[in-house]
Amino acid sequence: MIKDLLRRSQHRVIATLISYIQQIGKGDFRPNFVAVTRDSDSTLVPLIDALEEMRKNLSSTYHNLTLRGAEYETLLSSMQQGVIAVDAEERIIKLNSAAARFLNLTDMHARGRSIVEAFHHAGLERFVRAVLKSNSFSETELVFVMQEREFIVQASAQPLALDNSGKRGAVVVLHDISRLKRLEELRKEFVSNVSHELKTPITSIKGSVETLLDGAYRNPADALKFLEMIARHTDRLDKLIESILSLARLESEAKVDAHNFEEFKIDDIFQSVQQICRDRALARGIQLELTCPPELMLQADRMLVEQALVNLVNNAIDYSDPRGVIQLLAISEDDEIILSVKDNGIGIESKHLPRIFERFYRVDQARDRKSGGTGLGLAIVKHICQVHGGYPSVESVPGKGSTFKIHMPRHYF
């Protein structure tokens, strides 16, 4: 009788232990084996204690792995680079949110699918397949198109050991280098343009000097003509170098130094710009008209704003017909102040407007060089606007004139 009772008690305890072990196998570590010892005989206590120790160790290990997994997921999701992991059969094991954006996928829809099914990008498919075949590090450049925009991506891949069987997958990292490529193109274009702009005056100066050395200096009229040519092209070189340095200073700063900001009447700066540009305008019979509410104020770097307006007015003078009119206007609109320079000159065709503020972009190259322009005036205007948190705009009708606008926020620091 007693043996039967003990046997049934042991069976109950063992059944409870099995139930607890099954719960732990499913990831539930709440069962406490110590509580079972109250209903068990002494022969099962060592087993129960060992199971409880195992439960504690497994719970701690599981908790640490969960934390590491969360850290891993956070790290992957916060990366700007796309990360894709594939197995030896070219099936996707994992991809982060950056990779999902490039491929227009989600992790749930991609996981377990082959690269051919999921990627729909022939270049990436070939690259991943080649890395799996060679089992060595590799990198290449790929082009992705997303929402009608083209992205240049540097892809690098490293073999990935999946288990002890020797099977290897690969982990691919995608880095968007579109901006770097664009900057590199701009740098090359800038160097090319600067070289071209410098070459013209230097060639003229060199030719004039050689002509003088060949004997032209003996004839006063010839000597004067070539010296005037040298002076004119030297002035052009000086203007070009000063413009390049000015542009470089503006581009090197995210915004102007707030210590240079001051509050001033826009009417005062209009008067100053009119004074600076008056002789050049009068030489072509052009009138400068100012329209500005006397109380309208602007908080900005006064010298830079004046430089931008002078550039726009001089540009308007170059492209206006003799006896024309150039208007400087200022208005307050919402949270910005708009400074406009309006002319009734030759105007600009619409195809040129999107690029008009680019460095060295010229609508009429022959006319620009004849007027002594550097091709950097409007680019400087754009950067002066940007360092103040503003932007430039232009409206133009061929044959009727152009209006260049400087949009400035009321406060920017």
Phi, psi and omega in degrees: 000309180296321179296321179296318179298317180296320181296317180294323179295318179297320179299318179297316181296315181296320178297320178295317179299317179298318179298318179296318181297321178295321177297317179296322178299334178269004177095009178260110184258017182287327181305137181246111184293335183299326181296336182287335184298339180294331183256008185246160175275173187295338183290336181266350183301313179302319178297317181296318178298319180295320179294322179293319177297319178298317180301316180297315181295316179297320179297317179295316179297316180298318179297316179295319178295322178297317178296315179296321178297319179294319177297318179298315180296319179296317180298314181297316184289334181274350181289139174285333179279143175280139180233128179231131174246132179232155179267186185293338179266016177068024176267144182283125176268319185199146166213147181269178187294327179294318177294323179298323178294316179300319188263358180058047181228173168238159181300319183294319181284334185269326188299131179089346179272156178284161181297329179294318181290319190271321192279314186055037178223104188302319182296317179292321178299313180297321182295311180298317181297320180293322180293317179297324181286317183279337182056041180215161180297143179207157176211156181200174175248136181232155178246127176245145175243121182223123181053046177065013175250143181260131179241134174261124187238132173269118181254130175232144183224144181229136176303148184232119177285121185267324180201190182277359183282350182096352178291140181231140172253211178207149173245127185247132178246128180249122182240118181288114180246021182302314182294319179297320179296318180296318178296321178295319177297318179296321179297314180297318180295320180295314179300317179298315181293317179299316180300318181293317181293324179286326185297319184299305180293324180296319178298317179294317179296314180299315180297319179295317180297317180297322178294319178296317181293334179283357176126353181297338181296341181287335178264112184305320182294315178294319180300315180297317181299314182286327176293322177295323178295318178298316180297317182296315181285332174294318176299320179295318176299317180298316179296318181296314180295318179297320179294319179297317179295320179297315180296319180297319178297317181293320182289338182278354183243137176290325174202165181289158180294124181300336179293339179273357180284143173211157177265128183216159176283131180295327178301324179295318181287330174297318179298320180294317179295320178298319180295318182294321187264358188300310184299318180294322179291317181297326180299336179249009178069028183260136178267141174251119181247136182247133176226111183202129174302130186299335183267357185288125184244155176224140177251109186193182172279106189301317184296321180290319178297318178298318179299317180297316180293320178298318178300317181291319180293315178299322177297319179295321178298316181298328186254010177258148176287152176306147181065026176273185181230133174242128183250133170255122183233147177226132177222157175253127183220116182055238183259018181224161175246132183248121177254124185240145172237113187244131177233166177244042184273212189283344180075177184226135177293147186300329182296337181272340189300319181298338184249005190297334181264008177284151178296132176065009177282127182236134175285315179230096187298318182297316181291321179300312183291325179296325180279354179086013181290153181263346184080009182243353185302313182286329175296322177295320177301314181300316182288328175296319176298314185295320181289346174265000183084016180248198181201157177261161173212165181213140172232136184206146175231119180307131179086350183240342177123178184225153173231114176261135183237142173250116180261116183238134175291152180297320180224141181218033173197000000 
